[in-house]
Amino acid sequence: MISEQPTYVVTNFTRKHRIRQDFFSGPRGREESLDNVKRQFDTERHVFVGTNDADADLAEGVDWEFLALEAAADAAGWTLAADAPAESGTDGDTETRNDWP
């Protein structure tokens, strides 16, 4: 996840929404964040998962592969929030997780 928001805002958002952070972008622009990640992680592919044409343009501009969220979810077997069954009787903020510090 990349964002121009301060790190603590992104961390709070990812924890609240149960998103695992693989790296911290910090308060940088999105393009700078992607460039920074690309320098830090040597891999055959850098894939930016996004939702719109602006995301696709950003990916192309920094030489990343773009993959639409729905296509990424399908390939990875993810359940998107819009497709998930409604949770009954649970509060996502208080649910115990074993993969969070």
Stockholm file with secondary structure:
# STOCKHOLM 1.0

chainA/1-101         MISEQPTYVVTNFTRKHRIRQDFFSGPRGREESLDNVKRQFDTERHVFVGTNDADADLAEGVDWEFLALEAAADAAGWTLAADAPAESGTDGDTETRNDWP
#=GR chainA/1-101 SS CCCSSCHHHHHHHHHHTTCCCSSCCCSSCHHHHHHHHHHHCCCSCCEEEESSHHHHHHHHHTTCEEEEHHHHHHHHTCCCGGGSCCCCSCCTTTCCCSSCC
#=GC SS_cons         CCCSSCHHHHHHHHHHTTCCCSSCCCSSCHHHHHHHHHHHCCCSCCEEEESSHHHHHHHHHTTCEEEEHHHHHHHHTCCCGGGSCCCCSCCTTTCCCSSCC
//
